[in-house]
Amino acid sequence: MRPKALKEKLRSAALGTRRGLAFEDVFRLSALAQKRLLGTRLYRESKTIALYSSFSNEVLTEEIFERAKADGKQICYPRVVRGHARHLEFFRVDSLRDLTDGPYEIKEPAEDGSKVDTSELDLCVVPGVAFDGAGNRLGYGKGYYDRALGAAGCAIVGLAYEFQVLKGDIPLEPFDVRLTALVTSSRVLTFKRRL
């Protein structure tokens, strides 16, 4: 099976399972994953963090936001910027109330906010549809994070439910960006990431 077709098959299965989660499970498992991430050296040593707005039962990130704000860290969120080619840019966010509905019904910051270049990021927390034990991430197939973080020198950490960690490998394509770490409700996996 070709990599693109295999990715689509894996994506469909993982999304089906994730969409079937009850909100109580989303909340409980998200709280465990967030607490685990907050206990990592990657979090403690970071000054500027990029988070994502959860969508369609993704692991929640609000607790990370509140803790990072209390710890005096700079926090930013991605925004899909339209133009010749849609891409992600990151903007500073001081309150979750500043996020508004963007494309794909995902909350994002206003474009007139304070932009943060990826070179300024210490840690970028990313969502995903599925992950593997080698640090590979399967997203929705648009490539936004891969393009935005391809040359970034920051740590890239995936947040996931345990069922999103596949036993086999996700097929890699040249533009795919590997993770520095993967955090679930029950464990932290770390990887050697090639920049």
Long-range contacts (C-beta under 8 A, 24 or more apart in sequence): 3-171, 3-172, 3-173, 4-173, 6-171, 7-138, 7-141, 7-170, 7-171, 8-141, 10-129, 10-130, 10-138, 10-166, 10-170, 11-129, 11-130, 11-138, 11-140, 11-141, 14-129, 14-130, 14-138, 14-163, 14-164, 14-166, 15-56, 15-129, 17-163, 18-56, 18-57, 18-58, 18-129, 18-161, 18-163, 18-164, 19-56, 19-57, 21-57, 21-161, 26-57, 26-59, 26-60, 27-60, 29-59, 29-161, 29-162, 29-185, 30-54, 30-59, 30-60, 30-63, 30-185, 31-60, 31-63, 32-185, 32-186, 33-59, 33-159, 33-160, 33-161, 33-183, 33-184, 33-185, 34-59, 34-60, 34-61, 34-63, 34-64, 34-159, 35-63, 36-183, 36-184, 36-185, 36-186, 36-187, 36-188, 37-64, 37-125, 37-157, 37-159, 37-183, 37-188, 38-63, 38-64, 38-67, 40-157, 40-181, 40-183, 40-188, 42-123, 42-155, 42-157, 42-180, 42-181, 43-68, 43-123, 45-122, 46-73, 46-122, 46-123, 46-155, 47-73, 47-74, 47-122, 48-73, 48-74, 48-75, 48-76, 48-116, 48-120, 48-121, 48-122, 48-123, 49-73, 49-74, 49-75, 49-76, 49-121, 49-122, 49-123, 49-124, 49-125, 50-75, 50-76, 50-77, 50-78, 50-90, 50-116, 50-121, 50-123, 50-124, 50-125, 50-154, 51-75, 51-76, 51-77, 51-125, 52-77, 52-78, 52-125, 52-126, 52-127, 53-77, 53-99, 53-106, 53-107, 53-108, 54-127, 55-104, 55-105, 55-106, 55-127, 58-127, 58-159, 59-127, 59-159, 59-160, 59-161, 61-125, 61-159, 62-96, 64-125, 65-93, 65-96, 69-94, 74-116, 76-109, 76-116, 76-121, 77-107, 77-108, 77-109, 78-108, 78-144, 78-145, 78-148, 79-108, 79-109, 79-110, 79-111, 80-104, 80-106, 80-108, 80-144, 81-111, 86-142, 86-144, 87-144, 87-147, 87-148, 88-144, 88-145, 88-147, 88-148, 89-115, 89-148, 90-115, 90-116, 90-117, 90-118, 90-121, 90-148, 91-115, 91-116, 92-116, 118-148, 118-149, 118-151, 118-152, 118-154, 119-152, 119-153, 121-152, 121-154, 122-154, 122-155, 123-154, 123-155, 123-157, 124-149, 124-152, 124-154, 124-155, 124-156, 124-157, 125-157, 125-158, 125-159, 126-156, 126-157, 126-158, 126-159, 126-179, 127-158, 127-159, 128-158, 128-160, 128-164, 129-164, 130-160, 130-164, 130-165, 130-166, 130-170, 131-158, 131-160, 131-164, 131-165, 131-166, 131-170, 131-179, 131-182, 132-165, 132-166, 132-168, 132-169, 132-170, 133-165, 133-166, 133-167, 133-189, 134-169, 134-178, 134-191, 135-178, 135-179, 135-180, 135-181, 135-182, 135-189, 135-191, 135-192, 135-193, 136-169, 136-170, 136-172, 136-176, 136-178, 136-179, 137-170, 137-176, 137-177, 137-178, 137-179, 138-170, 143-175, 145-177, 146-175, 146-176, 146-177, 147-175, 149-177, 150-175, 150-177, 151-195, 153-195, 155-180, 155-181, 156-180, 156-193, 157-181, 157-182, 157-183, 158-182, 158-183, 159-183, 159-184, 160-184, 161-185, 162-186, 162-187, 165-189
